[in-house]
Amino acid sequence: MGERAGAAWLARTCGSCRFCRRAAENLCLSPAFNGWDKDGGYAELMTVHEDYAYRIPEGFRDEQAAPLLCSGIIGYRALRRANLPPGGRLGIYGFGGSAHLAAQMALYEGASLYVMTRSVAAQRLALELGATFAGGTEDRPPVPLDAAILFAPAGEVVPQALRALDRGGTLAIAGIHLSDIPALNYETDLFQERQLRSVTANTRADGEEVFDLAARMPLHVTTVPYPFEEADRALLDLSTDSFTGAAVLLRDAARRD
């Protein structure tokens, strides 16, 4: 009684395909997603299957919990796909809603953080959260990276991110969309066991692990609230990097500038 629950983007998986049977339900052959296959993403109330709902930990207001159900889960999965070793050096390219959460998770687990992003405000936020280095998208980090995550949907960044990796390093691409990647040079970009990996959706286990981790660490969720009626403005501001953190739509809420 009194507990709050939330639903992530993943609404249902078939449970029987070859991917679901091997605990890779994010690759399910016939999944359903909230806000895509199922209506209700912008509704005041919606129904979800109990197996795909998460218990929201105490201490998180609705405005703080909402980004964890999408940005937080994808950032977490991208972090795991990047194969960051304990105490390793993590590079992040782009520093929006998902990146600033994944960065804190990595720092909590003992990583050192190097952020490359075009937004000066996002660079400041990265340093405030504990980054060792924050520079522009085209800047090279001062040390070789053990792992990197690309959050910006810019395929032209992929070669430079790969070249910033140390031997055996992994670059994970977190976005659903990515512009074309320029031709790669095998010797310069991939040799010495550097890896390039994509990220696709999430599993329910990812969500459970995100909320468990968020409840244990001092996670700071940077949000920019918009009135529900200004959803179009939120999307426009997001596309133009007009804010740092995650945009959240709230009923009867005034925008905080």
Contacts in CASP RR format, 6 or more apart in sequence:
PFRMAT RR
TARGET T0000
AUTHOR 0000-0000-0000
METHOD contacts of the structure
MODEL  1
MGERAGAAWLARTCGSCRFCRRAAENLCLSPAFNGWDKDGGYAELMTVHE
DYAYRIPEGFRDEQAAPLLCSGIIGYRALRRANLPPGGRLGIYGFGGSAH
LAAQMALYEGASLYVMTRSVAAQRLALELGATFAGGTEDRPPVPLDAAIL
FAPAGEVVPQALRALDRGGTLAIAGIHLSDIPALNYETDLFQERQLRSVT
ANTRADGEEVFDLAARMPLHVTTVPYPFEEADRALLDLSTDSFTGAAVLL
RDAARRD
3 55 0 8 1.000
3 56 0 8 1.000
4 55 0 8 1.000
4 56 0 8 1.000
4 62 0 8 1.000
4 65 0 8 1.000
5 53 0 8 1.000
5 54 0 8 1.000
5 55 0 8 1.000
5 56 0 8 1.000
6 48 0 8 1.000
6 53 0 8 1.000
6 54 0 8 1.000
6 56 0 8 1.000
6 65 0 8 1.000
6 69 0 8 1.000
7 34 0 8 1.000
7 46 0 8 1.000
7 48 0 8 1.000
7 52 0 8 1.000
7 53 0 8 1.000
7 54 0 8 1.000
7 69 0 8 1.000
8 34 0 8 1.000
8 52 0 8 1.000
8 54 0 8 1.000
8 69 0 8 1.000
8 70 0 8 1.000
8 73 0 8 1.000
8 202 0 8 1.000
8 207 0 8 1.000
9 33 0 8 1.000
9 34 0 8 1.000
9 35 0 8 1.000
9 36 0 8 1.000
9 69 0 8 1.000
9 70 0 8 1.000
9 73 0 8 1.000
9 201 0 8 1.000
9 202 0 8 1.000
10 25 0 8 1.000
10 26 0 8 1.000
10 31 0 8 1.000
10 33 0 8 1.000
10 34 0 8 1.000
10 52 0 8 1.000
10 201 0 8 1.000
10 202 0 8 1.000
10 203 0 8 1.000
10 204 0 8 1.000
11 31 0 8 1.000
11 32 0 8 1.000
11 33 0 8 1.000
11 34 0 8 1.000
11 37 0 8 1.000
11 38 0 8 1.000
11 48 0 8 1.000
11 49 0 8 1.000
11 52 0 8 1.000
12 31 0 8 1.000
12 32 0 8 1.000
12 38 0 8 1.000
12 49 0 8 1.000
12 52 0 8 1.000
13 20 0 8 1.000
13 25 0 8 1.000
13 28 0 8 1.000
13 30 0 8 1.000
13 31 0 8 1.000
13 32 0 8 1.000
14 20 0 8 1.000
14 28 0 8 1.000
14 29 0 8 1.000
14 30 0 8 1.000
14 31 0 8 1.000
15 21 0 8 1.000
15 25 0 8 1.000
15 28 0 8 1.000
17 28 0 8 1.000
17 29 0 8 1.000
17 30 0 8 1.000
18 29 0 8 1.000
19 25 0 8 1.000
19 26 0 8 1.000
19 27 0 8 1.000
19 28 0 8 1.000
19 29 0 8 1.000
20 28 0 8 1.000
23 203 0 8 1.000
23 205 0 8 1.000
24 203 0 8 1.000
25 31 0 8 1.000
25 203 0 8 1.000
25 204 0 8 1.000
26 77 0 8 1.000
26 200 0 8 1.000
26 201 0 8 1.000
26 202 0 8 1.000
26 203 0 8 1.000
26 206 0 8 1.000
27 200 0 8 1.000
27 201 0 8 1.000
31 37 0 8 1.000
31 201 0 8 1.000
32 38 0 8 1.000
33 201 0 8 1.000
34 40 0 8 1.000
34 41 0 8 1.000
34 46 0 8 1.000
34 48 0 8 1.000
35 41 0 8 1.000
38 46 0 8 1.000
39 46 0 8 1.000
40 46 0 8 1.000
42 228 0 8 1.000
42 231 0 8 1.000
42 249 0 8 1.000
44 251 0 8 1.000
51 204 0 8 1.000
52 204 0 8 1.000
54 69 0 8 1.000
54 207 0 8 1.000
54 208 0 8 1.000
54 211 0 8 1.000
55 211 0 8 1.000
56 65 0 8 1.000
56 211 0 8 1.000
57 211 0 8 1.000
57 214 0 8 1.000
57 215 0 8 1.000
58 215 0 8 1.000
60 68 0 8 1.000
60 214 0 8 1.000
60 221 0 8 1.000
62 250 0 8 1.000
63 223 0 8 1.000
63 225 0 8 1.000
63 248 0 8 1.000
63 250 0 8 1.000
64 221 0 8 1.000
64 223 0 8 1.000
66 223 0 8 1.000
66 246 0 8 1.000
66 248 0 8 1.000
67 97 0 8 1.000
67 101 0 8 1.000
67 221 0 8 1.000
67 223 0 8 1.000
67 245 0 8 1.000
67 246 0 8 1.000
67 248 0 8 1.000
68 101 0 8 1.000
68 210 0 8 1.000
68 211 0 8 1.000
68 214 0 8 1.000
68 221 0 8 1.000
70 98 0 8 1.000
71 97 0 8 1.000
71 98 0 8 1.000
71 101 0 8 1.000
71 246 0 8 1.000
72 98 0 8 1.000
72 101 0 8 1.000
72 102 0 8 1.000
72 210 0 8 1.000
73 202 0 8 1.000
73 206 0 8 1.000
73 207 0 8 1.000
73 210 0 8 1.000
74 98 0 8 1.000
74 174 0 8 1.000
74 175 0 8 1.000
74 199 0 8 1.000
74 202 0 8 1.000
75 98 0 8 1.000
75 99 0 8 1.000
75 101 0 8 1.000
75 102 0 8 1.000
75 105 0 8 1.000
75 149 0 8 1.000
75 151 0 8 1.000
75 174 0 8 1.000
76 101 0 8 1.000
76 102 0 8 1.000
76 105 0 8 1.000
76 202 0 8 1.000
76 206 0 8 1.000
76 207 0 8 1.000
76 209 0 8 1.000
76 210 0 8 1.000
76 213 0 8 1.000
77 174 0 8 1.000
77 199 0 8 1.000
77 202 0 8 1.000
77 203 0 8 1.000
77 206 0 8 1.000
78 98 0 8 1.000
78 102 0 8 1.000
78 149 0 8 1.000
78 151 0 8 1.000
78 172 0 8 1.000
78 173 0 8 1.000
78 174 0 8 1.000
78 199 0 8 1.000
79 90 0 8 1.000
79 102 0 8 1.000
79 105 0 8 1.000
79 106 0 8 1.000
79 149 0 8 1.000
79 172 0 8 1.000
80 206 0 8 1.000
81 170 0 8 1.000
81 172 0 8 1.000
81 197 0 8 1.000
81 199 0 8 1.000
82 90 0 8 1.000
82 147 0 8 1.000
82 148 0 8 1.000
82 149 0 8 1.000
82 170 0 8 1.000
82 171 0 8 1.000
82 172 0 8 1.000
82 197 0 8 1.000
83 147 0 8 1.000
83 169 0 8 1.000
83 170 0 8 1.000
83 195 0 8 1.000
84 90 0 8 1.000
84 106 0 8 1.000
84 109 0 8 1.000
84 111 0 8 1.000
84 146 0 8 1.000
84 147 0 8 1.000
85 146 0 8 1.000
85 147 0 8 1.000
86 109 0 8 1.000
86 110 0 8 1.000
87 109 0 8 1.000
87 110 0 8 1.000
87 111 0 8 1.000
87 112 0 8 1.000
88 110 0 8 1.000
88 111 0 8 1.000
88 112 0 8 1.000
88 146 0 8 1.000
88 147 0 8 1.000
89 111 0 8 1.000
89 112 0 8 1.000
89 114 0 8 1.000
89 141 0 8 1.000
89 143 0 8 1.000
89 144 0 8 1.000
89 145 0 8 1.000
89 146 0 8 1.000
89 147 0 8 1.000
89 166 0 8 1.000
90 103 0 8 1.000
90 106 0 8 1.000
90 111 0 8 1.000
90 112 0 8 1.000
90 113 0 8 1.000
90 114 0 8 1.000
90 145 0 8 1.000
90 146 0 8 1.000
90 147 0 8 1.000
90 148 0 8 1.000
90 149 0 8 1.000
91 113 0 8 1.000
91 114 0 8 1.000
91 115 0 8 1.000
91 116 0 8 1.000
91 141 0 8 1.000
91 145 0 8 1.000
91 147 0 8 1.000
91 148 0 8 1.000
91 149 0 8 1.000
91 161 0 8 1.000
91 164 0 8 1.000
92 99 0 8 1.000
92 102 0 8 1.000
92 103 0 8 1.000
92 113 0 8 1.000
92 114 0 8 1.000
92 115 0 8 1.000
92 116 0 8 1.000
92 117 0 8 1.000
92 126 0 8 1.000
92 148 0 8 1.000
92 149 0 8 1.000
92 151 0 8 1.000
93 116 0 8 1.000
93 117 0 8 1.000
93 137 0 8 1.000
93 148 0 8 1.000
93 149 0 8 1.000
93 150 0 8 1.000
93 151 0 8 1.000
93 152 0 8 1.000
93 154 0 8 1.000
93 157 0 8 1.000
93 161 0 8 1.000
94 115 0 8 1.000
94 116 0 8 1.000
94 117 0 8 1.000
94 118 0 8 1.000
94 119 0 8 1.000
94 122 0 8 1.000
94 137 0 8 1.000
94 150 0 8 1.000
94 151 0 8 1.000
94 152 0 8 1.000
95 103 0 8 1.000
95 115 0 8 1.000
95 117 0 8 1.000
95 119 0 8 1.000
95 122 0 8 1.000
95 123 0 8 1.000
95 125 0 8 1.000
95 126 0 8 1.000
95 134 0 8 1.000
95 151 0 8 1.000
95 244 0 8 1.000
96 117 0 8 1.000
96 122 0 8 1.000
96 151 0 8 1.000
96 244 0 8 1.000
96 245 0 8 1.000
96 246 0 8 1.000
97 222 0 8 1.000
97 244 0 8 1.000
97 245 0 8 1.000
97 246 0 8 1.000
98 151 0 8 1.000
98 174 0 8 1.000
98 246 0 8 1.000
99 115 0 8 1.000
99 117 0 8 1.000
99 149 0 8 1.000
99 151 0 8 1.000
99 174 0 8 1.000
100 122 0 8 1.000
100 125 0 8 1.000
100 126 0 8 1.000
100 129 0 8 1.000
100 222 0 8 1.000
100 244 0 8 1.000
100 245 0 8 1.000
100 246 0 8 1.000
101 219 0 8 1.000
101 221 0 8 1.000
101 246 0 8 1.000
102 149 0 8 1.000
102 174 0 8 1.000
103 113 0 8 1.000
103 115 0 8 1.000
103 126 0 8 1.000
103 129 0 8 1.000
103 131 0 8 1.000
104 129 0 8 1.000
104 217 0 8 1.000
104 219 0 8 1.000
104 220 0 8 1.000
105 213 0 8 1.000
105 217 0 8 1.000
105 219 0 8 1.000
106 113 0 8 1.000
107 113 0 8 1.000
107 129 0 8 1.000
107 130 0 8 1.000
108 213 0 8 1.000
108 217 0 8 1.000
108 219 0 8 1.000
112 132 0 8 1.000
113 126 0 8 1.000
113 129 0 8 1.000
113 130 0 8 1.000
113 131 0 8 1.000
113 132 0 8 1.000
113 133 0 8 1.000
114 131 0 8 1.000
114 132 0 8 1.000
114 133 0 8 1.000
114 134 0 8 1.000
114 141 0 8 1.000
114 142 0 8 1.000
114 143 0 8 1.000
114 145 0 8 1.000
115 122 0 8 1.000
115 123 0 8 1.000
115 126 0 8 1.000
115 131 0 8 1.000
115 133 0 8 1.000
115 134 0 8 1.000
115 135 0 8 1.000
116 134 0 8 1.000
116 135 0 8 1.000
116 136 0 8 1.000
116 137 0 8 1.000
116 138 0 8 1.000
116 139 0 8 1.000
116 141 0 8 1.000
117 123 0 8 1.000
117 126 0 8 1.000
117 134 0 8 1.000
117 135 0 8 1.000
117 136 0 8 1.000
117 137 0 8 1.000
117 152 0 8 1.000
118 136 0 8 1.000
118 137 0 8 1.000
118 241 0 8 1.000
119 241 0 8 1.000
119 244 0 8 1.000
121 243 0 8 1.000
121 244 0 8 1.000
122 241 0 8 1.000
122 244 0 8 1.000
122 245 0 8 1.000
123 134 0 8 1.000
123 135 0 8 1.000
123 136 0 8 1.000
124 134 0 8 1.000
125 222 0 8 1.000
125 244 0 8 1.000
125 245 0 8 1.000
126 134 0 8 1.000
127 134 0 8 1.000
129 220 0 8 1.000
133 141 0 8 1.000
133 142 0 8 1.000
137 152 0 8 1.000
137 154 0 8 1.000
137 157 0 8 1.000
138 160 0 8 1.000
140 160 0 8 1.000
140 163 0 8 1.000
140 164 0 8 1.000
141 164 0 8 1.000
144 164 0 8 1.000
144 165 0 8 1.000
144 166 0 8 1.000
144 167 0 8 1.000
145 164 0 8 1.000
145 165 0 8 1.000
145 166 0 8 1.000
145 169 0 8 1.000
146 165 0 8 1.000
146 166 0 8 1.000
146 169 0 8 1.000
147 165 0 8 1.000
147 169 0 8 1.000
147 170 0 8 1.000
147 171 0 8 1.000
147 172 0 8 1.000
148 161 0 8 1.000
148 164 0 8 1.000
148 165 0 8 1.000
148 169 0 8 1.000
148 170 0 8 1.000
148 171 0 8 1.000
148 172 0 8 1.000
149 171 0 8 1.000
149 172 0 8 1.000
149 173 0 8 1.000
149 174 0 8 1.000
150 157 0 8 1.000
150 158 0 8 1.000
150 161 0 8 1.000
150 171 0 8 1.000
150 172 0 8 1.000
150 173 0 8 1.000
150 174 0 8 1.000
150 175 0 8 1.000
150 178 0 8 1.000
151 174 0 8 1.000
151 175 0 8 1.000
153 175 0 8 1.000
153 177 0 8 1.000
153 178 0 8 1.000
153 179 0 8 1.000
154 178 0 8 1.000
154 179 0 8 1.000
155 178 0 8 1.000
155 179 0 8 1.000
155 180 0 8 1.000
155 181 0 8 1.000
155 182 0 8 1.000
156 179 0 8 1.000
156 181 0 8 1.000
156 182 0 8 1.000
158 171 0 8 1.000
158 173 0 8 1.000
158 181 0 8 1.000
158 182 0 8 1.000
158 184 0 8 1.000
158 196 0 8 1.000
159 181 0 8 1.000
159 182 0 8 1.000
159 184 0 8 1.000
159 185 0 8 1.000
159 189 0 8 1.000
161 171 0 8 1.000
162 171 0 8 1.000
162 184 0 8 1.000
162 189 0 8 1.000
162 190 0 8 1.000
162 194 0 8 1.000
162 196 0 8 1.000
163 188 0 8 1.000
163 189 0 8 1.000
165 171 0 8 1.000
165 194 0 8 1.000
167 192 0 8 1.000
167 193 0 8 1.000
167 194 0 8 1.000
168 192 0 8 1.000
168 193 0 8 1.000
168 194 0 8 1.000
168 195 0 8 1.000
169 193 0 8 1.000
169 194 0 8 1.000
169 195 0 8 1.000
170 194 0 8 1.000
170 195 0 8 1.000
170 196 0 8 1.000
170 197 0 8 1.000
171 194 0 8 1.000
171 195 0 8 1.000
171 196 0 8 1.000
171 197 0 8 1.000
172 197 0 8 1.000
172 198 0 8 1.000
172 199 0 8 1.000
173 196 0 8 1.000
173 197 0 8 1.000
173 198 0 8 1.000
173 199 0 8 1.000
174 199 0 8 1.000
175 199 0 8 1.000
184 190 0 8 1.000
190 196 0 8 1.000
213 219 0 8 1.000
221 246 0 8 1.000
222 244 0 8 1.000
222 245 0 8 1.000
222 246 0 8 1.000
223 245 0 8 1.000
223 246 0 8 1.000
223 247 0 8 1.000
223 248 0 8 1.000
224 234 0 8 1.000
224 237 0 8 1.000
224 243 0 8 1.000
224 244 0 8 1.000
224 245 0 8 1.000
224 246 0 8 1.000
224 247 0 8 1.000
224 248 0 8 1.000
224 255 0 8 1.000
224 256 0 8 1.000
225 247 0 8 1.000
225 248 0 8 1.000
225 249 0 8 1.000
225 250 0 8 1.000
225 253 0 8 1.000
225 254 0 8 1.000
225 255 0 8 1.000
225 256 0 8 1.000
226 233 0 8 1.000
226 234 0 8 1.000
226 247 0 8 1.000
226 248 0 8 1.000
226 249 0 8 1.000
226 250 0 8 1.000
226 253 0 8 1.000
226 255 0 8 1.000
227 249 0 8 1.000
227 250 0 8 1.000
227 251 0 8 1.000
227 252 0 8 1.000
227 253 0 8 1.000
227 254 0 8 1.000
227 255 0 8 1.000
228 249 0 8 1.000
228 250 0 8 1.000
228 251 0 8 1.000
228 253 0 8 1.000
230 249 0 8 1.000
230 255 0 8 1.000
231 249 0 8 1.000
234 247 0 8 1.000
234 249 0 8 1.000
236 242 0 8 1.000
237 243 0 8 1.000
237 247 0 8 1.000
238 247 0 8 1.000
END
